[in-house]
């Protein structure tokens, strides 16, 4: 199961992009097999690891954006 941005987020992204904004939408990597796994405390470490990895992957680009004039 791949996570995808909801339709309203995709619509908002399109509107902002049309107006000249550089938009990035971050969604979680699927670290679980079924939705009920999200309620299982054994998945906390997997979720933390997935979020940390995603943060590292976007940190450089976000840093450039944040510091741009």
CHARMM-style PDB file with segment names, atoms N, HN, CA, C and O in Angstrom:
ATOM      1  N   UNK     1       0.840  -1.169   0.000  1.00  0.00      PROA
ATOM      2  CA  UNK     1       0.000   0.000   0.000  1.00  0.00      PROA
ATOM      3  C   UNK     1       0.890   1.239   0.000  1.00  0.00      PROA
ATOM      4  O   UNK     1       1.609   1.483   0.969  1.00  0.00      PROA
ATOM      5  N   UNK     2       0.849   2.004  -1.051  1.00  0.00      PROA
ATOM      6  HN  UNK     2       0.265   1.806  -1.837  1.00  0.00      PROA
ATOM      7  CA  UNK     2       1.639   3.228  -1.136  1.00  0.00      PROA
ATOM      8  C   UNK     2       0.805   4.401  -0.644  1.00  0.00      PROA
ATOM      9  O   UNK     2      -0.372   4.519  -0.986  1.00  0.00      PROA
ATOM     10  N   UNK     3       1.407   5.255   0.147  1.00  0.00      PROA
ATOM     11  HN  UNK     3       2.363   5.159   0.425  1.00  0.00      PROA
ATOM     12  CA  UNK     3       0.715   6.448   0.633  1.00  0.00      PROA
ATOM     13  C   UNK     3       0.707   7.490  -0.462  1.00  0.00      PROA
ATOM     14  O   UNK     3       1.693   7.672  -1.175  1.00  0.00      PROA
ATOM     15  N   UNK     4      -0.415   8.170  -0.587  1.00  0.00      PROA
ATOM     16  HN  UNK     4      -1.216   8.022  -0.008  1.00  0.00      PROA
ATOM     17  CA  UNK     4      -0.531   9.230  -1.581  1.00  0.00      PROA
ATOM     18  C   UNK     4      -1.166  10.444  -0.943  1.00  0.00      PROA
ATOM     19  O   UNK     4      -1.981  10.319  -0.029  1.00  0.00      PROA
ATOM     20  N   UNK     5      -0.795  11.621  -1.422  1.00  0.00      PROA
ATOM     21  HN  UNK     5      -0.133  11.722  -2.164  1.00  0.00      PROA
ATOM     22  CA  UNK     5      -1.468  12.809  -0.904  1.00  0.00      PROA
ATOM     23  C   UNK     5      -2.962  12.753  -1.249  1.00  0.00      PROA
ATOM     24  O   UNK     5      -3.339  12.257  -2.311  1.00  0.00      PROA
ATOM     25  N   UNK     6      -3.785  13.249  -0.374  1.00  0.00      PROA
ATOM     26  HN  UNK     6      -3.479  13.652   0.488  1.00  0.00      PROA
ATOM     27  CA  UNK     6      -5.217  13.288  -0.622  1.00  0.00      PROA
ATOM     28  C   UNK     6      -5.517  14.245  -1.771  1.00  0.00      PROA
ATOM     29  O   UNK     6      -4.713  15.120  -2.092  1.00  0.00      PROA
ATOM     30  N   UNK     7      -6.682  14.067  -2.383  1.00  0.00      PROA
ATOM     31  HN  UNK     7      -7.335  13.356  -2.122  1.00  0.00      PROA
ATOM     32  CA  UNK     7      -7.064  14.902  -3.519  1.00  0.00      PROA
ATOM     33  C   UNK     7      -7.033  16.385  -3.186  1.00  0.00      PROA
ATOM     34  O   UNK     7      -6.610  17.194  -4.012  1.00  0.00      PROA
ATOM     35  N   UNK     8      -7.481  16.762  -1.972  1.00  0.00      PROA
ATOM     36  HN  UNK     8      -7.825  16.105  -1.300  1.00  0.00      PROA
ATOM     37  CA  UNK     8      -7.501  18.179  -1.621  1.00  0.00      PROA
ATOM     38  C   UNK     8      -6.085  18.743  -1.506  1.00  0.00      PROA
ATOM     39  O   UNK     8      -5.861  19.912  -1.820  1.00  0.00      PROA
ATOM     40  N   UNK     9      -5.134  17.929  -1.064  1.00  0.00      PROA
ATOM     41  HN  UNK     9      -5.316  16.980  -0.809  1.00  0.00      PROA
ATOM     42  CA  UNK     9      -3.743  18.386  -0.995  1.00  0.00      PROA
ATOM     43  C   UNK     9      -3.176  18.538  -2.396  1.00  0.00      PROA
ATOM     44  O   UNK     9      -2.479  19.513  -2.678  1.00  0.00      PROA
ATOM     45  N   UNK    10      -3.464  17.591  -3.276  1.00  0.00      PROA
ATOM     46  HN  UNK    10      -4.030  16.799  -3.047  1.00  0.00      PROA
ATOM     47  CA  UNK    10      -2.993  17.679  -4.661  1.00  0.00      PROA
ATOM     48  C   UNK    10      -3.578  18.908  -5.353  1.00  0.00      PROA
ATOM     49  O   UNK    10      -2.893  19.581  -6.123  1.00  0.00      PROA
ATOM     50  N   UNK    11      -4.844  19.194  -5.073  1.00  0.00      PROA
ATOM     51  HN  UNK    11      -5.400  18.647  -4.448  1.00  0.00      PROA
ATOM     52  CA  UNK    11      -5.496  20.379  -5.668  1.00  0.00      PROA
ATOM     53  C   UNK    11      -4.837  21.664  -5.147  1.00  0.00      PROA
ATOM     54  O   UNK    11      -4.576  22.589  -5.915  1.00  0.00      PROA
ATOM     55  N   UNK    12      -4.575  21.711  -3.850  1.00  0.00      PROA
ATOM     56  HN  UNK    12      -4.787  20.960  -3.225  1.00  0.00      PROA
ATOM     57  CA  UNK    12      -3.919  22.879  -3.263  1.00  0.00      PROA
ATOM     58  C   UNK    12      -2.505  23.053  -3.823  1.00  0.00      PROA
ATOM     59  O   UNK    12      -2.072  24.172  -4.097  1.00  0.00      PROA
ATOM     60  N   UNK    13      -1.790  21.931  -3.991  1.00  0.00      PROA
ATOM     61  HN  UNK    13      -2.142  21.021  -3.769  1.00  0.00      PROA
ATOM     62  CA  UNK    13      -0.451  21.982  -4.572  1.00  0.00      PROA
ATOM     63  C   UNK    13      -0.510  22.554  -5.994  1.00  0.00      PROA
ATOM     64  O   UNK    13       0.321  23.385  -6.362  1.00  0.00      PROA
ATOM     65  N   UNK    14      -1.470  22.121  -6.777  1.00  0.00      PROA
ATOM     66  HN  UNK    14      -2.144  21.446  -6.478  1.00  0.00      PROA
ATOM     67  CA  UNK    14      -1.601  22.613  -8.146  1.00  0.00      PROA
ATOM     68  C   UNK    14      -1.878  24.114  -8.174  1.00  0.00      PROA
ATOM     69  O   UNK    14      -1.301  24.835  -8.988  1.00  0.00      PROA
ATOM     70  N   UNK    15      -2.750  24.587  -7.297  1.00  0.00      PROA
ATOM     71  HN  UNK    15      -3.218  24.002  -6.635  1.00  0.00      PROA
ATOM     72  CA  UNK    15      -3.074  26.015  -7.239  1.00  0.00      PROA
ATOM     73  C   UNK    15      -1.835  26.831  -6.884  1.00  0.00      PROA
ATOM     74  O   UNK    15      -1.550  27.843  -7.524  1.00  0.00      PROA
ATOM     75  N   UNK    16      -1.102  26.392  -5.867  1.00  0.00      PROA
ATOM     76  HN  UNK    16      -1.334  25.570  -5.347  1.00  0.00      PROA
ATOM     77  CA  UNK    16       0.093  27.131  -5.447  1.00  0.00      PROA
ATOM     78  C   UNK    16       1.176  27.104  -6.516  1.00  0.00      PROA
ATOM     79  O   UNK    16       1.858  28.106  -6.735  1.00  0.00      PROA
ATOM     80  N   UNK    17       1.339  25.964  -7.184  1.00  0.00      PROA
ATOM     81  HN  UNK    17       0.785  25.151  -7.006  1.00  0.00      PROA
ATOM     82  CA  UNK    17       2.330  25.852  -8.249  1.00  0.00      PROA
ATOM     83  C   UNK    17       1.981  26.784  -9.410  1.00  0.00      PROA
ATOM     84  O   UNK    17       2.857  27.444  -9.969  1.00  0.00      PROA
ATOM     85  N   UNK    18       0.704  26.833  -9.765  1.00  0.00      PROA
ATOM     86  HN  UNK    18      -0.008  26.297  -9.311  1.00  0.00      PROA
ATOM     87  CA  UNK    18       0.248  27.737 -10.830  1.00  0.00      PROA
ATOM     88  C   UNK    18       0.550  29.194 -10.493  1.00  0.00      PROA
ATOM     89  O   UNK    18       0.765  30.014 -11.386  1.00  0.00      PROA
ATOM     90  N   UNK    19       0.565  29.508  -9.206  1.00  0.00      PROA
ATOM     91  HN  UNK    19       0.391  28.842  -8.481  1.00  0.00      PROA
ATOM     92  CA  UNK    19       0.827  30.886  -8.773  1.00  0.00      PROA
ATOM     93  C   UNK    19       2.320  31.147  -8.571  1.00  0.00      PROA
ATOM     94  O   UNK    19       2.703  32.211  -8.085  1.00  0.00      PROA
ATOM     95  N   UNK    20       3.164  30.180  -8.942  1.00  0.00      PROA
ATOM     96  HN  UNK    20       2.853  29.315  -9.337  1.00  0.00      PROA
ATOM     97  CA  UNK    20       4.598  30.397  -8.913  1.00  0.00      PROA
ATOM     98  C   UNK    20       5.332  29.914  -7.678  1.00  0.00      PROA
ATOM     99  O   UNK    20       6.530  30.159  -7.542  1.00  0.00      PROA
ATOM    100  N   UNK    21       4.645  29.237  -6.780  1.00  0.00      PROA
ATOM    101  HN  UNK    21       3.671  29.038  -6.891  1.00  0.00      PROA
ATOM    102  CA  UNK    21       5.298  28.748  -5.570  1.00  0.00      PROA
ATOM    103  C   UNK    21       5.976  27.411  -5.832  1.00  0.00      PROA
ATOM    104  O   UNK    21       5.488  26.602  -6.621  1.00  0.00      PROA
ATOM    105  N   UNK    22       7.099  27.186  -5.166  1.00  0.00      PROA
ATOM    106  HN  UNK    22       7.495  27.843  -4.524  1.00  0.00      PROA
ATOM    107  CA  UNK    22       7.781  25.898  -5.202  1.00  0.00      PROA
ATOM    108  C   UNK    22       7.206  25.062  -4.069  1.00  0.00      PROA
ATOM    109  O   UNK    22       7.469  25.341  -2.899  1.00  0.00      PROA
ATOM    110  N   UNK    23       6.433  24.051  -4.398  1.00  0.00      PROA
ATOM    111  HN  UNK    23       6.220  23.825  -5.348  1.00  0.00      PROA
ATOM    112  CA  UNK    23       5.686  23.281  -3.404  1.00  0.00      PROA
ATOM    113  C   UNK    23       6.255  21.878  -3.289  1.00  0.00      PROA
ATOM    114  O   UNK    23       6.507  21.221  -4.299  1.00  0.00      PROA
ATOM    115  N   UNK    24       6.455  21.422  -2.074  1.00  0.00      PROA
ATOM    116  HN  UNK    24       6.250  21.956  -1.253  1.00  0.00      PROA
ATOM    117  CA  UNK    24       6.860  20.043  -1.790  1.00  0.00      PROA
ATOM    118  C   UNK    24       5.821  19.430  -0.871  1.00  0.00      PROA
ATOM    119  O   UNK    24       5.465  20.021   0.147  1.00  0.00      PROA
ATOM    120  N   UNK    25       5.339  18.262  -1.218  1.00  0.00      PROA
ATOM    121  HN  UNK    25       5.629  17.782  -2.045  1.00  0.00      PROA
ATOM    122  CA  UNK    25       4.391  17.536  -0.378  1.00  0.00      PROA
ATOM    123  C   UNK    25       5.108  16.300   0.142  1.00  0.00      PROA
ATOM    124  O   UNK    25       5.585  15.473  -0.636  1.00  0.00      PROA
ATOM    125  N   UNK    26       5.179  16.182   1.440  1.00  0.00      PROA
ATOM    126  HN  UNK    26       4.791  16.853   2.072  1.00  0.00      PROA
ATOM    127  CA  UNK    26       5.817  15.037   2.066  1.00  0.00      PROA
ATOM    128  C   UNK    26       4.745  14.077   2.563  1.00  0.00      PROA
ATOM    129  O   UNK    26       3.815  14.468   3.268  1.00  0.00      PROA
ATOM    130  N   UNK    27       4.894  12.824   2.183  1.00  0.00      PROA
ATOM    131  HN  UNK    27       5.649  12.507   1.610  1.00  0.00      PROA
ATOM    132  CA  UNK    27       3.985  11.780   2.658  1.00  0.00      PROA
ATOM    133  C   UNK    27       4.822  10.671   3.278  1.00  0.00      PROA
ATOM    134  O   UNK    27       6.004  10.518   2.972  1.00  0.00      PROA
ATOM    135  N   UNK    28       4.206   9.925   4.130  1.00  0.00      PROA
ATOM    136  HN  UNK    28       3.246  10.050   4.379  1.00  0.00      PROA
ATOM    137  CA  UNK    28       4.942   8.868   4.815  1.00  0.00      PROA
ATOM    138  C   UNK    28       5.220   7.693   3.888  1.00  0.00      PROA
ATOM    139  O   UNK    28       4.429   7.381   2.998  1.00  0.00      PROA
ATOM    140  N   UNK    29       6.351   7.054   4.114  1.00  0.00      PROA
ATOM    141  HN  UNK    29       6.993   7.307   4.837  1.00  0.00      PROA
ATOM    142  CA  UNK    29       6.645   5.798   3.439  1.00  0.00      PROA
ATOM    143  C   UNK    29       5.809   4.713   4.083  1.00  0.00      PROA
ATOM    144  O   UNK    29       5.571   4.759   5.290  1.00  0.00      PROA
ATOM    145  N   UNK    30       5.360   3.746   3.317  1.00  0.00      PROA
ATOM    146  HN  UNK    30       5.554   3.709   2.337  1.00  0.00      PROA
ATOM    147  CA  UNK    30       4.559   2.673   3.908  1.00  0.00      PROA
ATOM    148  C   UNK    30       5.441   1.716   4.715  1.00  0.00      PROA
ATOM    149  O   UNK    30       6.104   0.849   4.146  1.00  0.00      PROA
ATOM    150  N   UNK    31       5.446   1.874   6.020  1.00  0.00      PROA
ATOM    151  HN  UNK    31       4.908   2.579   6.482  1.00  0.00      PROA
ATOM    152  CA  UNK    31       6.238   1.018   6.886  1.00  0.00      PROA
ATOM    153  C   UNK    31       5.349  -0.034   7.543  1.00  0.00      PROA
ATOM    154  O   UNK    31       5.814  -0.777   8.407  1.00  0.00      PROA
ATOM    155  N   UNK    32       4.112  -0.107   7.158  1.00  0.00      PROA
ATOM    156  HN  UNK    32       3.735   0.497   6.456  1.00  0.00      PROA
ATOM    157  CA  UNK    32       3.160  -1.037   7.747  1.00  0.00      PROA
ATOM    158  C   UNK    32       2.489  -1.843   6.635  1.00  0.00      PROA
ATOM    159  O   UNK    32       2.532  -1.466   5.464  1.00  0.00      PROA
ATOM    160  N   UNK    33       1.878  -2.943   7.020  1.00  0.00      PROA
ATOM    161  HN  UNK    33       1.843  -3.249   7.971  1.00  0.00      PROA
ATOM    162  CA  UNK    33       1.236  -3.820   6.035  1.00  0.00      PROA
ATOM    163  C   UNK    33      -0.267  -3.560   5.907  1.00  0.00      PROA
ATOM    164  O   UNK    33      -0.821  -3.658   4.812  1.00  0.00      PROA
ATOM    165  N   UNK    34      -0.920  -3.232   7.008  1.00  0.00      PROA
ATOM    166  HN  UNK    34      -0.469  -3.152   7.897  1.00  0.00      PROA
ATOM    167  CA  UNK    34      -2.356  -2.959   6.970  1.00  0.00      PROA
ATOM    168  C   UNK    34      -2.655  -1.795   7.916  1.00  0.00      PROA
ATOM    169  O   UNK    34      -1.914  -1.580   8.874  1.00  0.00      PROA
ATOM    170  N   UNK    35      -3.717  -1.049   7.665  1.00  0.00      PROA
ATOM    171  HN  UNK    35      -4.320  -1.224   6.887  1.00  0.00      PROA
ATOM    172  CA  UNK    35      -4.003   0.136   8.484  1.00  0.00      PROA
ATOM    173  C   UNK    35      -4.059  -0.132   9.985  1.00  0.00      PROA
ATOM    174  O   UNK    35      -3.671   0.734  10.770  1.00  0.00      PROA
ATOM    175  N   UNK    36      -4.522  -1.286  10.399  1.00  0.00      PROA
ATOM    176  HN  UNK    36      -4.838  -1.989   9.761  1.00  0.00      PROA
ATOM    177  CA  UNK    36      -4.600  -1.560  11.840  1.00  0.00      PROA
ATOM    178  C   UNK    36      -3.212  -1.662  12.469  1.00  0.00      PROA
ATOM    179  O   UNK    36      -3.080  -1.550  13.688  1.00  0.00      PROA
ATOM    180  N   UNK    37      -2.172  -1.875  11.652  1.00  0.00      PROA
ATOM    181  HN  UNK    37      -2.279  -1.966  10.662  1.00  0.00      PROA
ATOM    182  CA  UNK    37      -0.809  -1.902  12.186  1.00  0.00      PROA
ATOM    183  C   UNK    37      -0.430  -0.565  12.812  1.00  0.00      PROA
ATOM    184  O   UNK    37       0.434  -0.507  13.687  1.00  0.00      PROA
ATOM    185  N   UNK    38      -1.072   0.502  12.368  1.00  0.00      PROA
ATOM    186  HN  UNK    38      -1.774   0.455  11.657  1.00  0.00      PROA
ATOM    187  CA  UNK    38      -0.759   1.832  12.901  1.00  0.00      PROA
ATOM    188  C   UNK    38      -1.121   1.952  14.378  1.00  0.00      PROA
ATOM    189  O   UNK    38      -0.617   2.835  15.073  1.00  0.00      PROA
ATOM    190  N   UNK    39      -1.975   1.084  14.849  1.00  0.00      PROA
ATOM    191  HN  UNK    39      -2.384   0.367  14.284  1.00  0.00      PROA
ATOM    192  CA  UNK    39      -2.376   1.093  16.258  1.00  0.00      PROA
ATOM    193  C   UNK    39      -1.494   0.179  17.104  1.00  0.00      PROA
ATOM    194  O   UNK    39      -1.633   0.139  18.327  1.00  0.00      PROA
ATOM    195  N   UNK    40      -0.605  -0.542  16.470  1.00  0.00      PROA
ATOM    196  HN  UNK    40      -0.492  -0.510  15.477  1.00  0.00      PROA
ATOM    197  CA  UNK    40       0.259  -1.507  17.152  1.00  0.00      PROA
ATOM    198  C   UNK    40       1.519  -0.801  17.643  1.00  0.00      PROA
ATOM    199  O   UNK    40       2.272  -0.244  16.844  1.00  0.00      PROA
ATOM    200  N   UNK    41       1.748  -0.821  18.947  1.00  0.00      PROA
ATOM    201  HN  UNK    41       1.137  -1.272  19.596  1.00  0.00      PROA
ATOM    202  CA  UNK    41       2.897  -0.106  19.520  1.00  0.00      PROA
ATOM    203  C   UNK    41       4.236  -0.662  19.031  1.00  0.00      PROA
ATOM    204  O   UNK    41       5.262   0.008  19.150  1.00  0.00      PROA
ATOM    205  N   UNK    42       4.234  -1.868  18.487  1.00  0.00      PROA
ATOM    206  HN  UNK    42       3.400  -2.411  18.390  1.00  0.00      PROA
ATOM    207  CA  UNK    42       5.484  -2.433  17.959  1.00  0.00      PROA
ATOM    208  C   UNK    42       5.960  -1.696  16.709  1.00  0.00      PROA
ATOM    209  O   UNK    42       7.109  -1.867  16.300  1.00  0.00      PROA
ATOM    210  N   UNK    43       5.115  -0.895  16.105  1.00  0.00      PROA
ATOM    211  HN  UNK    43       4.182  -0.757  16.438  1.00  0.00      PROA
ATOM    212  CA  UNK    43       5.481  -0.174  14.897  1.00  0.00      PROA
ATOM    213  C   UNK    43       6.054   1.218  15.181  1.00  0.00      PROA
ATOM    214  O   UNK    43       6.429   1.927  14.247  1.00  0.00      PROA
ATOM    215  N   UNK    44       6.126   1.615  16.435  1.00  0.00      PROA
ATOM    216  HN  UNK    44       5.821   1.040  17.194  1.00  0.00      PROA
ATOM    217  CA  UNK    44       6.644   2.934  16.787  1.00  0.00      PROA
ATOM    218  C   UNK    44       8.078   3.100  16.294  1.00  0.00      PROA
ATOM    219  O   UNK    44       8.416   4.130  15.710  1.00  0.00      PROA
ATOM    220  N   UNK    45       8.921   2.102  16.522  1.00  0.00      PROA
ATOM    221  HN  UNK    45       8.647   1.265  16.997  1.00  0.00      PROA
ATOM    222  CA  UNK    45      10.314   2.198  16.080  1.00  0.00      PROA
ATOM    223  C   UNK    45      10.406   2.280  14.562  1.00  0.00      PROA
ATOM    224  O   UNK    45      11.211   3.045  14.032  1.00  0.00      PROA
ATOM    225  N   UNK    46       9.591   1.499  13.856  1.00  0.00      PROA
ATOM    226  HN  UNK    46       8.936   0.877  14.287  1.00  0.00      PROA
ATOM    227  CA  UNK    46       9.595   1.531  12.389  1.00  0.00      PROA
ATOM    228  C   UNK    46       9.150   2.902  11.882  1.00  0.00      PROA
ATOM    229  O   UNK    46       9.718   3.430  10.927  1.00  0.00      PROA
ATOM    230  N   UNK    47       8.135   3.474  12.523  1.00  0.00      PROA
ATOM    231  HN  UNK    47       7.673   3.045  13.300  1.00  0.00      PROA
ATOM    232  CA  UNK    47       7.649   4.789  12.123  1.00  0.00      PROA
ATOM    233  C   UNK    47       8.703   5.857  12.384  1.00  0.00      PROA
ATOM    234  O   UNK    47       8.915   6.742  11.556  1.00  0.00      PROA
ATOM    235  N   UNK    48       9.354   5.774  13.523  1.00  0.00      PROA
ATOM    236  HN  UNK    48       9.181   5.054  14.196  1.00  0.00      PROA
ATOM    237  CA  UNK    48      10.404   6.735  13.863  1.00  0.00      PROA
ATOM    238  C   UNK    48      11.547   6.650  12.864  1.00  0.00      PROA
ATOM    239  O   UNK    48      12.051   7.675  12.404  1.00  0.00      PROA
ATOM    240  N   UNK    49      11.950   5.453  12.533  1.00  0.00      PROA
ATOM    241  HN  UNK    49      11.540   4.620  12.907  1.00  0.00      PROA
ATOM    242  CA  UNK    49      13.040   5.263  11.576  1.00  0.00      PROA
ATOM    243  C   UNK    49      12.651   5.790  10.191  1.00  0.00      PROA
ATOM    244  O   UNK    49      13.461   6.442   9.531  1.00  0.00      PROA
ATOM    245  N   UNK    50      11.431   5.516   9.750  1.00  0.00      PROA
ATOM    246  HN  UNK    50      10.774   4.986  10.286  1.00  0.00      PROA
ATOM    247  CA  UNK    50      10.973   5.999   8.449  1.00  0.00      PROA
ATOM    248  C   UNK    50      10.952   7.527   8.411  1.00  0.00      PROA
ATOM    249  O   UNK    50      11.400   8.129   7.436  1.00  0.00      PROA
ATOM    250  N   UNK    51      10.437   8.151   9.463  1.00  0.00      PROA
ATOM    251  HN  UNK    51      10.073   7.661  10.256  1.00  0.00      PROA
ATOM    252  CA  UNK    51      10.389   9.614   9.516  1.00  0.00      PROA
ATOM    253  C   UNK    51      11.764  10.242   9.560  1.00  0.00      PROA
ATOM    254  O   UNK    51      11.996  11.277   8.935  1.00  0.00      PROA
ATOM    255  N   UNK    52      12.681   9.628  10.292  1.00  0.00      PROA
ATOM    256  HN  UNK    52      12.493   8.787  10.800  1.00  0.00      PROA
ATOM    257  CA  UNK    52      14.055  10.133  10.373  1.00  0.00      PROA
ATOM    258  C   UNK    52      14.726  10.071   9.011  1.00  0.00      PROA
ATOM    259  O   UNK    52      15.399  11.016   8.601  1.00  0.00      PROA
ATOM    260  N   UNK    53      14.543   8.963   8.313  1.00  0.00      PROA
ATOM    261  HN  UNK    53      13.996   8.195   8.646  1.00  0.00      PROA
ATOM    262  CA  UNK    53      15.143   8.810   6.988  1.00  0.00      PROA
ATOM    263  C   UNK    53      14.573   9.827   6.008  1.00  0.00      PROA
ATOM    264  O   UNK    53      15.315  10.428   5.231  1.00  0.00      PROA
ATOM    265  N   UNK    54      13.273  10.018   6.042  1.00  0.00      PROA
ATOM    266  HN  UNK    54      12.671   9.529   6.674  1.00  0.00      PROA
ATOM    267  CA  UNK    54      12.650  10.999   5.156  1.00  0.00      PROA
ATOM    268  C   UNK    54      13.164  12.402   5.454  1.00  0.00      PROA
ATOM    269  O   UNK    54      13.403  13.189   4.538  1.00  0.00      PROA
ATOM    270  N   UNK    55      13.331  12.711   6.727  1.00  0.00      PROA
ATOM    271  HN  UNK    55      13.137  12.072   7.471  1.00  0.00      PROA
ATOM    272  CA  UNK    55      13.856  14.017   7.113  1.00  0.00      PROA
ATOM    273  C   UNK    55      15.248  14.249   6.558  1.00  0.00      PROA
ATOM    274  O   UNK    55      15.556  15.336   6.069  1.00  0.00      PROA
ATOM    275  N   UNK    56      16.080  13.235   6.634  1.00  0.00      PROA
ATOM    276  HN  UNK    56      15.829  12.353   7.032  1.00  0.00      PROA
ATOM    277  CA  UNK    56      17.435  13.355   6.082  1.00  0.00      PROA
ATOM    278  C   UNK    56      17.411  13.569   4.577  1.00  0.00      PROA
ATOM    279  O   UNK    56      18.215  14.327   4.035  1.00  0.00      PROA
ATOM    280  N   UNK    57      16.480  12.894   3.905  1.00  0.00      PROA
ATOM    281  HN  UNK    57      15.827  12.278   4.345  1.00  0.00      PROA
ATOM    282  CA  UNK    57      16.405  12.988   2.444  1.00  0.00      PROA
ATOM    283  C   UNK    57      15.987  14.384   1.968  1.00  0.00      PROA
ATOM    284  O   UNK    57      16.408  14.813   0.894  1.00  0.00      PROA
ATOM    285  N   UNK    58      15.185  15.084   2.731  1.00  0.00      PROA
ATOM    286  HN  UNK    58      14.842  14.736   3.603  1.00  0.00      PROA
ATOM    287  CA  UNK    58      14.709  16.401   2.290  1.00  0.00      PROA
ATOM    288  C   UNK    58      15.423  17.558   2.980  1.00  0.00      PROA
ATOM    289  O   UNK    58      15.221  18.713   2.606  1.00  0.00      PROA
ATOM    290  N   UNK    59      16.244  17.273   3.970  1.00  0.00      PROA
ATOM    291  HN  UNK    59      16.408  16.335   4.274  1.00  0.00      PROA
ATOM    292  CA  UNK    59      16.864  18.334   4.773  1.00  0.00      PROA
ATOM    293  C   UNK    59      17.704  19.297   3.935  1.00  0.00      PROA
ATOM    294  O   UNK    59      17.614  20.510   4.122  1.00  0.00      PROA
ATOM    295  N   UNK    60      18.506  18.785   3.031  1.00  0.00      PROA
ATOM    296  HN  UNK    60      18.579  17.800   2.879  1.00  0.00      PROA
ATOM    297  CA  UNK    60      19.372  19.666   2.241  1.00  0.00      PROA
ATOM    298  C   UNK    60      18.553  20.613   1.378  1.00  0.00      PROA
ATOM    299  O   UNK    60      18.825  21.813   1.344  1.00  0.00      PROA
ATOM    300  N   UNK    61      17.547  20.083   0.675  1.00  0.00      PROA
ATOM    301  HN  UNK    61      17.326  19.108   0.702  1.00  0.00      PROA
ATOM    302  CA  UNK    61      16.707  20.939  -0.163  1.00  0.00      PROA
ATOM    303  C   UNK    61      15.949  21.965   0.669  1.00  0.00      PROA
ATOM    304  O   UNK    61      15.839  23.127   0.276  1.00  0.00      PROA
ATOM    305  N   UNK    62      15.430  21.545   1.809  1.00  0.00      PROA
ATOM    306  HN  UNK    62      15.519  20.602   2.128  1.00  0.00      PROA
ATOM    307  CA  UNK    62      14.706  22.485   2.658  1.00  0.00      PROA
ATOM    308  C   UNK    62      15.642  23.552   3.236  1.00  0.00      PROA
ATOM    309  O   UNK    62      15.251  24.709   3.387  1.00  0.00      PROA
ATOM    310  N   UNK    63      16.859  23.163   3.553  1.00  0.00      PROA
ATOM    311  HN  UNK    63      17.177  22.223   3.430  1.00  0.00      PROA
ATOM    312  CA  UNK    63      17.833  24.133   4.040  1.00  0.00      PROA
ATOM    313  C   UNK    63      18.145  25.196   2.999  1.00  0.00      PROA
ATOM    314  O   UNK    63      18.252  26.377   3.328  1.00  0.00      PROA
ATOM    315  N   UNK    64      18.291  24.788   1.753  1.00  0.00      PROA
ATOM    316  HN  UNK    64      18.205  23.828   1.485  1.00  0.00      PROA
ATOM    317  CA  UNK    64      18.535  25.733   0.662  1.00  0.00      PROA
ATOM    318  C   UNK    64      17.355  26.677   0.500  1.00  0.00      PROA
ATOM    319  O   UNK    64      17.527  27.884   0.332  1.00  0.00      PROA
ATOM    320  N   UNK    65      16.149  26.107   0.551  1.00  0.00      PROA
ATOM    321  HN  UNK    65      16.010  25.126   0.687  1.00  0.00      PROA
ATOM    322  CA  UNK    65      14.951  26.926   0.418  1.00  0.00      PROA
ATOM    323  C   UNK    65      14.833  27.919   1.569  1.00  0.00      PROA
ATOM    324  O   UNK    65      14.532  29.093   1.352  1.00  0.00      PROA
ATOM    325  N   UNK    66      15.070  27.451   2.793  1.00  0.00      PROA
ATOM    326  HN  UNK    66      15.315  26.498   2.969  1.00  0.00      PROA
ATOM    327  CA  UNK    66      14.928  28.281   3.982  1.00  0.00      PROA
ATOM    328  C   UNK    66      15.900  29.463   3.954  1.00  0.00      PROA
ATOM    329  O   UNK    66      15.555  30.566   4.379  1.00  0.00      PROA
ATOM    330  N   UNK    67      17.105  29.229   3.457  1.00  0.00      PROA
ATOM    331  HN  UNK    67      17.386  28.334   3.112  1.00  0.00      PROA
ATOM    332  CA  UNK    67      18.142  30.245   3.471  1.00  0.00      PROA
ATOM    333  C   UNK    67      18.202  31.080   2.176  1.00  0.00      PROA
ATOM    334  O   UNK    67      19.055  31.958   2.044  1.00  0.00      PROA
ATOM    335  N   UNK    68      17.312  30.810   1.244  1.00  0.00      PROA
ATOM    336  HN  UNK    68      16.619  30.097   1.352  1.00  0.00      PROA
ATOM    337  CA  UNK    68      17.303  31.570  -0.016  1.00  0.00      PROA
ATOM    338  C   UNK    68      16.837  33.000   0.234  1.00  0.00      PROA
ATOM    339  O   UNK    68      16.004  33.258   1.103  1.00  0.00      PROA
ATOM    340  N   UNK    69      17.375  33.892  -0.523  1.00  0.00      PROA
ATOM    341  HN  UNK    69      18.051  33.683  -1.229  1.00  0.00      PROA
ATOM    342  CA  UNK    69      16.988  35.317  -0.395  1.00  0.00      PROA
ATOM    343  C   UNK    69      15.816  35.649  -1.257  1.00  0.00      PROA
ATOM    344  OT1 UNK    69      15.364  36.794  -1.271  1.00  0.00      PROA
TER     345      UNK     69
END
